[in-house]
Every structure is written in C-alpha cells, then in structure tokens.
C-alpha cells in the first residue's frame, strides 16, 4: 500500500490524499467519512453498500447511492426483510444499481440478520460500537484484528459479503475508528464527535 499522504486543497485545508481528484470523494470525506453513526438504517446501508462495492471502486457506489436507497427502501431493515423473489427480479432490472444477483440476495439475507442483531442488542449501534477502536492513527491497514473479529462474528451469525476488509472499511466510514490522517483538517473534529457518541 502507498504511504498515506496529506493534500492541501484550494481552500488551504489539508485533507487525506485519497479524497482528492473527485468532487464526490471530497464531499464524502468532509461531510461523512469517519463521523460516528449509531442509527440502524445508515449502519445497515453502509454494510450493504460495502458488499456491493466488492470488486468495484467506492466512487461507483457513491454515485449510485441514491438509486440504492430508492431501490432498497431507504435501507429500512423491516422493509428489506420483506423482499421476495419478485423483489429480486425488480432489482435485477434496475440499471441504477449494481445488478449482481449474489450481492442483491446477500443484502436481503443480511436484513434478516440485522433484525436479529437489533432484537438481541436493542440496536445495531449497540452491537457494532462494541468494536470501537481508540488510540493513535492506525496507518490505514486493509484489515485489523478488530475488523477480522467483527467479520468472523457477523459470518457466524449468518451475514454474507462481510469479510475483514469490508468490515474495516465499514469501521472507518462509521467512526468506529478515526482514520483521518494526522494533520488532516477533519481529524480533530471527528475525534471530538466520537467522544460524544450516545447509543440509541
């Protein structure tokens, strides 16, 4: 992996180098990435979209995200749980999303698994935030012991398309770890928001 770098933007702010080059990435970095998320629908959405992203660029998924939200009923778990074979057929015809049957069926399966987690722990946030990691910057690894443990537990519970790499990308995006580079203009702000997390 290339050494993580900081880039100075036209506004003079330093940012994580990965977000430079595309306005969509820049907005995602500044507004969303790393900020703590505790609510069920966005947590479920991100895990589903990380699964759809497998083998593709995140930019592809980001640009289709509104289409995914429409197609998957805003990722409301109880609505996706009710999807059936007719739903699968509808989604396979939807050119606005990634039409991969295995990934579509995985998202529907994972809705049932998410409901089970919610019923057991009270919320998805209560489960996923048990995997919070604090401390020094990690160096942007592809996987960690914590992401491996999370993926293993999800697979044990019947989830699919949730390997250690997917789990770590999810952790980074949802604020379970703060991987904004040291010196990034957003790192301190994100860290403060992580100290204020209150689970539903």
C-alpha positions as CSV (number, residue, x, y, z in Angstrom):
1,X,0.0,0.0,0.0
2,X,1.3,3.5,-0.8
3,X,2.2,5.7,2.1
4,X,-0.8,7.8,3.2
5,X,-0.4,11.4,2.2
6,X,-1.9,14.8,3.0
7,X,-3.0,17.1,0.3
8,X,-3.7,20.8,0.6
9,X,-6.9,21.9,-1.1
10,X,-7.6,25.1,-3.0
11,X,-9.2,26.3,0.3
12,X,-5.9,25.9,2.1
13,X,-7.1,23.0,4.2
14,X,-5.1,19.8,4.5
15,X,-7.0,16.6,3.8
16,X,-6.4,12.8,3.4
17,X,-4.9,12.3,0.0
18,X,-7.4,9.7,-1.1
19,X,-10.2,12.2,-1.4
20,X,-8.5,14.4,-4.0
21,X,-9.4,14.2,-7.6
22,X,-13.2,13.7,-7.4
23,X,-15.7,16.2,-6.0
24,X,-17.8,13.3,-4.8
25,X,-14.9,11.9,-2.7
26,X,-14.1,15.3,-1.4
27,X,-17.7,15.9,-0.2
28,X,-17.8,12.4,1.3
29,X,-14.5,12.9,3.2
30,X,-15.5,16.3,4.5
31,X,-19.1,15.6,5.5
32,X,-19.4,11.9,6.3
33,X,-16.3,9.7,6.4
34,X,-15.3,8.9,10.0
35,X,-18.1,10.7,11.7
36,X,-19.8,8.4,14.2
37,X,-23.1,6.8,13.1
38,X,-25.3,4.9,15.6
39,X,-28.7,4.6,13.8
40,X,-29.9,1.4,12.4
41,X,-30.7,2.3,8.8
42,X,-27.4,4.0,7.9
43,X,-25.4,1.3,9.6
44,X,-27.2,-1.4,7.6
45,X,-27.0,0.7,4.4
46,X,-23.2,1.0,4.7
47,X,-22.6,-2.7,5.3
48,X,-24.8,-3.4,2.3
49,X,-23.1,-0.9,0.1
50,X,-19.7,-2.2,1.1
51,X,-20.8,-5.6,0.0
52,X,-21.9,-4.2,-3.4
53,X,-18.6,-2.3,-3.7
54,X,-16.6,-5.6,-3.6
55,X,-14.6,-5.7,-6.9
56,X,-15.6,-2.1,-7.8
57,X,-14.5,1.4,-6.8
58,X,-16.2,3.1,-3.9
59,X,-16.8,6.1,-6.3
60,X,-19.0,3.8,-8.4
61,X,-21.2,3.0,-5.4
62,X,-21.2,6.6,-4.1
63,X,-22.5,7.9,-7.3
64,X,-25.3,5.2,-7.3
65,X,-26.1,5.6,-3.6
66,X,-29.4,7.5,-4.1
67,X,-30.5,4.8,-6.5
68,X,-29.6,2.1,-4.0
69,X,-31.6,4.0,-1.3
70,X,-34.6,4.1,-3.5
71,X,-34.3,0.5,-4.6
72,X,-33.8,-0.8,-1.1
73,X,-36.5,1.4,0.6
74,X,-34.0,3.7,2.3
75,X,-32.4,0.5,3.9
76,X,-35.2,0.3,6.5
77,X,-34.5,-3.1,7.9
78,X,-38.1,-4.2,8.4
79,X,-38.9,-3.3,4.8
80,X,-36.0,-5.1,3.2
81,X,-36.7,-8.2,5.3
82,X,-40.0,-8.5,3.4
83,X,-38.3,-8.6,0.0
84,X,-39.0,-11.7,-2.0
85,X,-38.3,-13.3,-5.4
86,X,-40.3,-10.7,-7.1
87,X,-38.2,-8.0,-5.4
88,X,-35.0,-9.8,-6.6
89,X,-36.4,-9.7,-10.1
90,X,-37.2,-6.0,-9.8
91,X,-33.7,-5.2,-8.5
92,X,-32.0,-7.2,-11.3
93,X,-33.8,-5.0,-13.8
94,X,-32.8,-1.7,-12.1
95,X,-30.0,-0.2,-14.1
96,X,-29.4,2.4,-11.4
97,X,-27.8,-0.1,-9.0
98,X,-25.2,-2.8,-9.3
99,X,-27.2,-5.7,-10.7
100,X,-25.3,-8.6,-9.2
101,X,-27.7,-11.3,-8.1
102,X,-25.5,-12.7,-5.3
103,X,-25.0,-9.3,-3.8
104,X,-28.7,-8.5,-4.0
105,X,-29.6,-11.7,-2.3
106,X,-26.9,-11.1,0.3
107,X,-28.4,-7.7,1.2
108,X,-31.8,-9.2,1.6
109,X,-30.4,-12.0,3.8
110,X,-28.4,-9.5,5.8
111,X,-31.6,-7.6,6.6
112,X,-32.9,-10.6,8.5
113,X,-29.6,-10.9,10.3
114,X,-29.6,-7.2,11.1
115,X,-33.1,-7.5,12.6
116,X,-31.8,-10.4,14.7
117,X,-29.0,-8.2,16.0
118,X,-31.3,-5.4,16.7
119,X,-33.7,-7.6,18.6
120,X,-30.8,-9.1,20.7
121,X,-28.9,-5.9,21.4
122,X,-31.6,-3.2,21.2
123,X,-30.0,-1.5,18.2
124,X,-27.3,-2.2,15.5
125,X,-25.3,0.6,17.1
126,X,-25.2,-1.2,20.4
127,X,-23.7,-4.2,18.7
128,X,-21.3,-2.5,16.3
129,X,-19.9,0.0,18.7
130,X,-18.6,-2.8,20.8
131,X,-15.9,-2.9,18.1
132,X,-14.9,0.7,18.6
133,X,-11.1,1.4,18.4
134,X,-9.5,4.4,20.1
135,X,-5.9,5.5,20.1
136,X,-3.2,6.5,17.7
137,X,-3.7,6.6,13.9
138,X,-3.6,3.1,12.5
139,X,-1.7,3.7,9.3
140,X,-4.7,2.8,7.1
141,X,-4.3,-1.0,7.0
142,X,-6.7,-3.1,4.9
143,X,-7.7,-5.2,7.9
144,X,-7.1,-5.3,11.6
145,X,-7.6,-7.8,14.4
146,X,-10.7,-6.0,15.3
147,X,-12.2,-6.0,11.8
148,X,-11.3,-9.7,11.5
149,X,-13.1,-10.4,14.7
150,X,-16.1,-8.4,13.6
151,X,-16.3,-10.2,10.3
152,X,-15.9,-13.5,12.0
153,X,-18.8,-12.7,14.3
154,X,-21.0,-11.5,11.5
155,X,-20.4,-14.6,9.5
156,X,-21.1,-16.8,12.5
157,X,-24.4,-15.0,12.7
158,X,-25.2,-15.7,9.0
159,X,-24.2,-12.5,7.3
160,X,-22.6,-12.6,3.9
161,X,-20.2,-10.4,1.9
162,X,-18.7,-9.2,5.2
163,X,-15.0,-10.1,5.2
164,X,-12.3,-8.4,7.3
165,X,-11.6,-5.8,4.6
166,X,-15.2,-4.9,4.2
167,X,-15.6,-4.8,8.0
168,X,-12.7,-2.4,8.3
169,X,-13.9,-0.1,5.6
170,X,-17.2,0.0,7.4
171,X,-15.5,0.8,10.7
172,X,-13.6,3.6,9.1
173,X,-16.6,5.1,7.5
174,X,-19.0,4.8,10.5
175,X,-16.5,6.3,13.0
176,X,-15.7,3.1,14.9
177,X,-12.1,4.1,14.2
178,X,-10.7,7.6,13.3
179,X,-8.5,7.1,10.3
180,X,-8.3,10.7,9.1
181,X,-4.6,11.3,8.8
182,X,-2.7,13.2,11.5
183,X,-2.7,16.7,10.1
184,X,-5.9,16.3,8.3
185,X,-8.2,19.3,9.0
186,X,-11.0,17.0,9.9
187,X,-9.2,14.6,12.3
188,X,-9.7,16.6,15.5
189,X,-13.3,17.5,14.7
190,X,-14.1,13.8,14.0
191,X,-12.4,12.8,17.2
192,X,-14.5,15.2,19.3
193,X,-17.7,13.9,17.7
194,X,-16.6,10.3,18.6
195,X,-16.3,11.3,22.3
196,X,-19.9,12.4,22.2
197,X,-21.4,9.1,20.9
198,X,-24.6,8.2,22.6
199,X,-26.1,4.9,21.6
200,X,-29.9,4.7,20.9
